[in-house]
Amino acid sequence: MRRRSGVNRPLALLVAATFFMEFLDGTILATAAPAIASDLGVAPVDVNAAMTGYLVALAAGIPITGWLTDRFGGRRILMVAIAVFTVASFLCALSTSLPMLVAMRVLQGAGGALMVPVGRLVVLRVTEKRDMLDAIAYLTWPALVAPVVAPTIGGWIVTVASWHWIFLINIPLGVIAFVVAARIVPAERAVSVPPADWIGFALCGAVLGALLIGLELVRPSVVGSGALLASGIVVVLLAATATWWLRHTPHPVLRFDSLRVPSFRVSNSGGSTYRGVISAVPFVLPLMFQVGFGWSPIQAGLLVLLLFAGNVGVKPATTPLIRRFGFRTVLIGSLIAGGVILGVIAMLRPTMSIVLIGAVLVLSGAFRSIGFSAYNTLQFADIDPVAVADANTLSSTLQQVATALGVAVGALVLRIAGEVPALDGSPILPYTVTFAVLALLMLHPLVEVLRLHRTAGESATHR
């Protein structure tokens, strides 16, 4: 496949726009959760099922995208993905119960599962390694911006209209993206394509589905119940079966060879924990501001928007920082600072100065941006070009699993903390516990990065 020099900006911007749609819908329900819960007759924290169902569907669908792209071509698959995502968004708006909403969100996630890895693979295949840092910068901003502007958009929509418009706004965006994709995405596809691993694909999806059900069952009132135990056993058995199959089938849906590269392994082991933690924050924060502090959806959304201010403010400095100090040093600094900031967020109270709260959120967004950009580029920095497709599929799957688990774990800790007798009746303390747990989880990626070689990823930092 012929490569071109430099970054194909129109293509990168189109893919970034589809990323924005997909990431936006991953967290836009956070601020709207109380309104949706009231309309559908459920508790606000239970709306996380619609978020995690969407994110799990994303993760489950990603492994087969590499094969589909090679078999049918990136342009065709990306167009199908946009169409499915747009139609599913309309069906989400028609939902009249939480189970129906979750089901439609799963369909929406199936479309999103194709948009992200296929779009990124198309961009990576036309980008030289020396231009990768710049190309990844285009694809990183949606993942940083969407989760933090989503609460503001969601809060504004449920205030001036209804939560249904959260999904209806995707329709014109989807139509525009579909038309542009038909015009500018390359129509290339592989000449020789091996058979699809449908069994491996089904097993991976089953593992994620069982894991999601198990997480939804975990709460103090059911710990030790037969349903929870059975769910755990099913997850373990399915995971063992899937692992065995992927290691023994000749053409597995997921290949783990890229994990032998240290920079890729660290980016997708400790990096997964990091992505899970930062994905939980935009979900828990709006709930804390609304349910814990008693603020309005718009006020909560505007405050969370300050995370975006931190993201944007530091973005021009991110690439120069990585080029100057290297991936390892930058990641160590952002992880330590990010963990400390999460600890500070755990101590926030509604009586504190709004300026102080805003400053904390800006700093959180800044360190979040630095760490996220560094991980996203580092993971491909030392990957051989012929292995990019397999590495992209594996990393996309792991990232979506991490995002889904981050939201699910954040909701799980919040739910458990809310049912602990010592915290019962306090609207704020469950959120204090949740953010304290998220801060402690940052220790895992920090330990992983400390073991990384100082020269890791150097090929992506030099022109």
C-alpha positions as CSV (number, residue, x, y, z in Angstrom):
1,M,0.0,0.0,0.0
2,R,1.4,3.3,-1.1
3,R,2.2,5.8,1.7
4,R,2.4,9.5,1.5
5,S,4.6,12.0,3.2
6,G,3.1,14.2,5.9
7,V,-0.3,14.2,7.5
8,N,-3.5,13.9,5.4
9,R,-5.3,16.7,7.2
10,P,-8.8,16.4,5.6
11,L,-8.8,12.7,6.3
12,A,-7.5,13.1,9.8
13,L,-10.1,15.8,10.6
14,L,-12.9,13.6,9.2
15,V,-11.8,10.7,11.4
16,A,-11.4,13.0,14.4
17,A,-15.0,14.3,13.8
18,T,-16.4,10.7,13.9
19,F,-14.3,10.0,17.0
20,F,-15.9,13.1,18.5
21,M,-19.4,11.8,17.9
22,E,-18.5,8.4,19.3
23,F,-16.8,9.7,22.4
24,L,-19.4,12.4,23.0
25,D,-22.2,9.8,23.2
26,G,-20.0,7.7,25.5
27,T,-20.4,10.3,28.3
28,I,-23.1,12.8,27.4
29,L,-25.6,10.9,29.5
30,A,-23.7,11.8,32.7
31,T,-25.3,15.2,33.3
32,A,-28.6,14.0,31.9
33,A,-28.7,10.9,34.1
34,P,-31.1,12.4,36.8
35,A,-33.5,13.6,34.1
36,I,-33.4,10.3,32.3
37,A,-33.8,8.4,35.6
38,S,-36.8,10.5,36.5
39,D,-38.5,10.0,33.1
40,L,-37.8,6.2,33.1
41,G,-38.5,5.6,36.8
42,V,-35.0,4.4,37.9
43,A,-32.2,5.7,40.2
44,P,-29.7,8.1,38.6
45,V,-26.7,5.8,39.2
46,D,-28.5,3.0,37.3
47,V,-28.4,5.0,34.1
48,N,-24.7,4.0,34.0
49,A,-26.0,0.7,32.4
50,A,-26.9,2.7,29.3
51,M,-23.3,4.1,29.3
52,T,-21.5,0.9,30.0
53,G,-23.7,-1.1,27.6
54,Y,-22.7,1.3,24.8
55,L,-19.0,1.2,25.8
56,V,-19.0,-2.6,26.1
57,A,-20.6,-2.9,22.6
58,L,-17.8,-0.7,21.3
59,A,-15.2,-2.9,22.8
60,A,-16.9,-6.1,21.7
61,G,-17.2,-5.0,18.1
62,I,-13.7,-3.7,17.6
63,P,-11.7,-7.0,17.2
64,I,-13.4,-7.9,13.9
65,T,-12.9,-4.4,12.4
66,G,-9.4,-5.2,11.2
67,W,-10.7,-8.1,9.1
68,L,-13.7,-6.1,7.8
69,T,-11.4,-3.3,6.8
70,D,-9.1,-5.6,4.8
71,R,-12.0,-7.5,3.3
72,F,-14.3,-4.7,2.3
73,G,-12.1,-1.6,2.4
74,G,-11.9,1.2,4.9
75,R,-14.2,3.6,3.1
76,R,-17.1,1.2,2.8
77,I,-16.8,0.0,6.5
78,L,-16.5,3.6,7.8
79,M,-19.6,4.6,5.9
80,V,-21.6,1.6,7.2
81,A,-20.4,2.5,10.7
82,I,-21.6,6.1,10.4
83,A,-25.0,4.9,9.1
84,V,-25.6,2.4,11.9
85,F,-24.5,4.9,14.5
86,T,-26.9,7.5,13.2
87,V,-29.9,5.3,12.9
88,A,-29.3,3.8,16.4
89,S,-29.1,7.4,17.7
90,F,-32.7,8.0,16.4
91,L,-33.9,4.7,18.0
92,C,-32.3,5.7,21.4
93,A,-34.4,8.9,21.3
94,L,-37.5,6.7,21.0
95,S,-36.7,4.6,24.0
96,T,-39.5,4.5,26.7
97,S,-37.7,2.3,29.3
98,L,-34.2,1.7,30.6
99,P,-33.9,-1.8,29.1
100,M,-35.0,-0.4,25.7
101,L,-32.5,2.4,26.0
102,V,-29.7,0.0,26.9
103,A,-30.6,-2.2,23.9
104,M,-30.5,0.7,21.5
105,R,-27.3,2.0,23.0
106,V,-25.7,-1.4,22.3
107,L,-26.8,-1.1,18.7
108,Q,-25.3,2.4,18.7
109,G,-22.1,1.1,20.2
110,A,-21.9,-1.5,17.4
111,G,-21.7,1.3,14.9
112,G,-19.2,3.2,17.0
113,A,-17.1,0.1,17.3
114,L,-16.3,0.3,13.6
115,M,-15.8,4.1,13.4
116,V,-12.9,4.5,15.8
117,P,-10.4,1.6,14.9
118,V,-11.3,1.7,11.1
119,G,-10.8,5.5,11.0
120,R,-7.6,5.4,12.9
121,L,-6.2,2.5,10.8
122,V,-7.0,4.5,7.6
123,V,-5.0,7.4,9.0
124,L,-2.1,5.3,10.3
125,R,-1.7,3.6,6.9
126,V,-1.1,6.8,5.1
127,T,1.2,8.4,7.7
128,E,5.0,8.1,7.9
129,K,6.4,7.3,11.4
130,R,8.1,10.6,11.6
131,D,4.7,12.3,11.2
132,M,2.9,10.0,13.6
133,L,3.0,12.3,16.6
134,D,1.3,15.0,14.6
135,A,-1.3,12.6,13.1
136,I,-2.1,11.2,16.5
137,A,-2.6,14.7,17.8
138,Y,-5.5,15.1,15.5
139,L,-7.1,11.9,16.7
140,T,-6.5,12.5,20.3
141,W,-8.4,15.8,20.8
142,P,-11.9,14.2,20.4
143,A,-11.1,11.7,23.2
144,L,-10.0,14.6,25.4
145,V,-12.7,17.2,24.5
146,A,-15.8,15.1,24.0
147,P,-16.0,13.6,27.6
148,V,-15.7,17.0,29.2
149,V,-17.9,19.1,26.9
150,A,-20.5,16.3,27.0
151,P,-21.8,17.2,30.5
152,T,-22.2,20.8,29.5
153,I,-24.0,19.9,26.3
154,G,-26.1,17.3,28.1
155,G,-27.0,19.7,30.9
156,W,-28.0,22.4,28.5
157,I,-30.1,20.1,26.4
158,V,-32.1,18.6,29.3
159,T,-32.7,22.2,30.6
160,V,-33.9,23.8,27.4
161,A,-35.5,20.7,25.8
162,S,-35.5,17.0,26.8
163,W,-32.9,14.2,27.0
164,H,-34.2,12.8,23.7
165,W,-32.4,15.6,21.9
166,I,-29.1,14.2,23.2
167,F,-29.4,11.6,20.5
168,L,-31.3,13.5,17.9
169,I,-28.4,15.9,17.3
170,N,-26.4,13.0,16.0
171,I,-28.7,12.7,12.9
172,P,-27.5,15.8,10.9
173,L,-23.9,15.2,12.0
174,G,-24.1,11.6,10.9
175,V,-25.5,12.6,7.5
176,I,-22.7,15.1,6.9
177,A,-20.0,12.7,8.0
178,F,-21.4,10.0,5.7
179,V,-21.3,12.3,2.6
180,V,-17.8,13.5,3.4
181,A,-16.5,10.0,4.0
182,A,-17.8,8.8,0.6
183,R,-15.7,11.6,-1.0
184,I,-12.3,11.6,0.7
185,V,-11.7,8.2,2.4
186,P,-9.4,5.9,0.3
187,A,-11.1,2.9,-1.2
188,E,-8.2,0.5,-0.8
189,R,-8.5,-2.9,0.6
190,A,-6.2,-5.9,1.1
191,V,-5.6,-8.3,-1.9
192,S,-5.5,-11.4,0.3
193,V,-7.7,-11.7,3.4
194,P,-7.6,-14.8,5.8
195,P,-10.9,-16.3,7.1
196,A,-12.6,-14.3,9.8
197,D,-12.4,-15.6,13.3
198,W,-16.1,-15.5,14.2
199,I,-15.8,-17.9,17.1
200,G,-13.1,-15.7,18.7
201,F,-15.2,-12.6,18.0
202,A,-18.2,-14.2,19.7
203,L,-16.1,-15.4,22.7
204,C,-14.7,-11.9,23.3
205,G,-18.1,-10.3,23.1
206,A,-19.5,-12.9,25.6
207,V,-16.7,-12.2,28.1
208,L,-17.4,-8.5,28.0
209,G,-21.1,-9.0,28.3
210,A,-20.8,-11.3,31.3
211,L,-18.3,-9.0,32.9
212,L,-20.8,-6.1,32.5
213,I,-23.6,-8.1,34.1
214,G,-21.4,-9.1,36.9
215,L,-20.4,-5.5,37.7
216,E,-24.1,-4.5,37.7
217,L,-24.8,-7.2,40.2
218,V,-22.1,-6.1,42.7
219,R,-23.5,-4.2,45.6
220,P,-23.6,-4.8,49.4
221,S,-27.1,-6.2,49.4
222,V,-26.2,-9.0,47.0
223,V,-22.6,-9.8,47.9
224,G,-22.4,-13.5,48.4
225,S,-25.6,-14.2,46.4
226,G,-25.8,-17.1,44.0
227,A,-26.3,-14.8,41.0
228,L,-23.2,-12.9,41.7
229,L,-21.1,-16.1,42.2
230,A,-22.5,-17.6,39.0
231,S,-21.7,-14.5,37.0
232,G,-18.1,-14.6,38.3
233,I,-17.7,-18.2,37.4
234,V,-19.1,-17.6,33.9
235,V,-16.7,-14.7,33.3
236,V,-13.7,-16.8,34.4
237,L,-14.7,-19.7,32.2
238,L,-15.4,-17.6,29.2
239,A,-12.1,-15.7,29.6
240,A,-10.2,-18.9,29.8
241,T,-11.9,-20.3,26.8
242,A,-11.4,-17.2,24.7
243,T,-7.7,-17.0,25.7
244,W,-7.2,-20.7,24.7
245,W,-8.9,-20.2,21.4
246,L,-7.1,-17.0,20.4
247,R,-3.7,-18.7,21.1
248,H,-4.5,-21.8,19.1
249,T,-6.6,-20.7,16.1
250,P,-4.5,-19.9,13.0
251,H,-6.2,-16.5,12.3
252,P,-7.3,-15.1,15.7
253,V,-9.5,-12.0,15.8
254,L,-7.0,-10.6,18.3
255,R,-3.2,-11.0,18.1
256,F,-1.1,-10.4,21.2
257,D,2.3,-10.2,19.5
258,S,2.5,-6.4,19.9
259,L,2.5,-6.9,23.7
260,R,6.1,-8.1,23.4
261,V,7.1,-4.5,22.5
262,P,7.6,-2.8,26.0
263,S,6.3,0.6,25.0
264,F,3.1,-0.9,23.6
265,R,2.7,-3.2,26.6
266,V,3.0,-0.4,29.1
267,S,0.6,1.8,27.1
268,N,-2.0,-0.9,27.2
269,S,-1.5,-2.4,30.7
270,G,-1.0,0.5,33.1
271,G,-2.4,2.7,30.3
272,S,-5.7,0.9,30.5
273,T,-6.0,1.6,34.2
274,Y,-5.2,5.2,33.5
275,R,-7.9,5.5,30.7
276,G,-10.4,3.8,33.0
277,V,-9.8,6.3,35.8
278,I,-10.0,9.4,33.6
279,S,-13.1,8.0,31.9
280,A,-14.8,7.6,35.3
281,V,-14.2,11.2,36.2
282,P,-16.6,12.9,33.7
283,F,-19.3,10.4,34.8
284,V,-18.9,10.9,38.5
285,L,-18.3,14.6,38.6
286,P,-21.6,15.8,37.2
287,L,-23.4,13.4,39.6
288,M,-21.5,14.8,42.5
289,F,-22.3,18.4,41.5
290,Q,-26.0,17.6,41.0
291,V,-26.8,14.9,43.6
292,G,-24.1,15.6,46.1
293,F,-23.9,19.4,45.9
294,G,-27.5,20.1,44.8
295,W,-26.5,22.2,41.8
296,S,-28.4,22.5,38.5
297,P,-27.5,20.5,35.4
298,I,-26.2,23.6,33.6
299,Q,-24.1,24.7,36.6
300,A,-22.7,21.2,36.8
301,G,-22.0,21.0,33.1
302,L,-20.3,24.4,33.0
303,L,-18.0,23.4,35.8
304,V,-17.0,20.2,34.1
305,L,-16.3,22.2,31.0
306,L,-13.3,23.6,32.9
307,L,-11.7,20.2,32.4
308,F,-11.9,21.1,28.7
309,A,-10.2,24.5,29.4
310,G,-7.3,22.6,30.9
311,N,-7.2,20.2,28.0
312,V,-7.1,23.0,25.4
313,G,-4.8,25.2,27.4
314,V,-2.0,22.7,27.7
315,K,-2.5,21.0,24.3
316,P,0.0,23.3,22.3
317,A,2.6,22.4,24.9
318,T,2.0,18.6,24.9
319,T,4.0,17.7,21.8
320,P,7.0,20.0,22.7
321,L,7.1,18.5,26.2
322,I,7.2,15.0,24.9
323,R,9.9,15.9,22.3
324,R,12.0,17.7,25.0
325,F,11.7,15.3,28.0
326,G,10.6,12.0,26.4
327,F,7.6,9.8,27.1
328,R,8.7,8.3,30.4
329,T,9.4,11.6,32.2
330,V,6.3,13.3,30.9
331,L,4.1,10.3,31.9
332,I,5.6,10.1,35.4
333,G,4.9,13.8,36.0
334,S,1.3,13.7,34.6
335,L,0.5,10.5,36.6
336,I,1.7,11.8,39.9
337,A,0.0,15.2,39.4
338,G,-3.2,13.6,38.2
339,G,-3.4,11.3,41.2
340,V,-2.9,14.2,43.6
341,I,-5.5,16.3,41.8
342,L,-8.0,13.4,42.1
343,G,-7.3,13.3,45.9
344,V,-8.0,17.1,46.0
345,I,-11.3,16.6,44.1
346,A,-12.3,14.0,46.7
347,M,-12.1,16.8,49.4
348,L,-14.2,19.4,47.4
349,R,-17.3,20.7,49.2
350,P,-20.2,23.0,47.9
351,T,-19.2,25.6,50.5
352,M,-15.8,26.1,48.9
353,S,-15.0,29.0,46.6
354,I,-16.2,28.3,43.0
355,V,-12.9,29.8,41.8
356,L,-10.9,27.2,43.8
357,I,-13.1,24.4,42.5
358,G,-12.7,25.7,39.0
359,A,-8.9,25.9,39.3
360,V,-8.7,22.3,40.5
361,L,-10.7,21.1,37.5
362,V,-8.6,23.1,35.0
363,L,-5.4,21.5,36.5
364,S,-7.1,18.1,36.3
365,G,-7.9,18.6,32.6
366,A,-4.3,19.8,31.8
367,F,-2.6,16.7,33.3
368,R,-5.3,14.5,31.8
369,S,-4.5,15.9,28.4
370,I,-0.7,15.4,28.7
371,G,-1.0,11.8,29.9
372,F,-3.6,10.8,27.4
373,S,-1.6,12.2,24.4
374,A,1.6,10.6,25.6
375,Y,0.0,7.2,26.0
376,N,-1.8,7.4,22.6
377,T,1.4,8.1,20.7
378,L,3.8,5.9,22.7
379,Q,1.8,2.8,22.0
380,F,2.6,2.9,18.3
381,A,6.1,4.5,18.5
382,D,8.0,1.3,18.4
383,I,5.6,-0.9,16.4
384,D,6.8,-2.2,13.0
385,P,4.7,-0.8,10.2
386,V,3.6,-4.3,9.0
387,A,2.2,-4.9,12.5
388,V,0.2,-1.7,12.8
389,A,-3.1,-3.2,11.8
390,D,-3.0,-5.9,14.5
391,A,-1.6,-3.5,17.1
392,N,-4.3,-1.0,16.3
393,T,-7.1,-3.6,16.7
394,L,-5.7,-4.8,20.0
395,S,-5.1,-1.4,21.4
396,S,-8.6,-0.1,20.3
397,T,-10.2,-3.1,22.0
398,L,-8.3,-2.7,25.2
399,Q,-8.9,1.1,25.3
400,Q,-12.7,0.6,24.9
401,V,-12.7,-2.1,27.6
402,A,-10.8,0.2,29.9
403,T,-13.2,3.1,29.2
404,A,-16.3,0.9,29.8
405,L,-14.8,-0.6,33.0
406,G,-13.8,2.8,34.2
407,V,-17.4,4.1,34.0
408,A,-18.7,0.8,35.5
409,V,-16.2,0.8,38.3
410,G,-16.9,4.4,39.1
411,A,-20.6,3.7,39.3
412,L,-19.9,0.5,41.3
413,V,-17.8,2.2,43.9
414,L,-20.3,5.1,44.1
415,R,-23.2,2.6,44.5
416,I,-21.4,0.6,47.2
417,A,-20.3,3.7,49.1
418,G,-23.9,4.9,49.0
419,E,-25.1,1.7,50.7
420,V,-22.5,1.6,53.5
421,P,-24.3,2.3,56.8
422,A,-21.6,4.7,58.0
423,L,-22.1,6.9,54.9
424,D,-25.8,6.5,54.7
425,G,-27.7,9.8,54.5
426,S,-24.7,11.8,53.4
427,P,-25.1,13.1,49.9
428,I,-21.3,14.0,49.5
429,L,-19.3,11.3,51.3
430,P,-19.9,8.5,48.7
431,Y,-18.3,10.8,46.1
432,T,-15.4,11.5,48.4
433,V,-14.8,7.7,48.7
434,T,-15.2,7.2,44.9
435,F,-12.6,9.9,44.0
436,A,-10.2,8.6,46.7
437,V,-10.4,5.1,45.2
438,L,-9.8,6.6,41.7
439,A,-6.7,8.4,43.0
440,L,-5.3,5.2,44.5
441,L,-5.8,3.4,41.2
442,M,-3.4,5.8,39.6
443,L,-0.5,4.0,41.4
444,H,-0.8,1.1,39.0
445,P,0.1,3.0,35.8
446,L,2.8,5.0,37.7
447,V,4.5,1.7,38.7
448,E,4.3,0.5,35.1
449,V,5.9,3.7,33.7
450,L,8.7,3.7,36.2
451,R,9.8,0.4,34.8
452,L,9.8,1.7,31.3
453,H,13.2,2.4,29.6
454,R,14.1,6.1,29.3
455,T,14.5,5.8,25.5
456,A,11.1,4.2,24.9
457,G,9.3,5.8,21.9
458,E,12.3,7.9,20.7
459,S,11.5,7.2,17.0
460,A,8.3,9.2,17.3
461,T,9.9,12.2,19.0
462,H,12.5,13.0,16.3
463,R,11.8,14.4,12.9
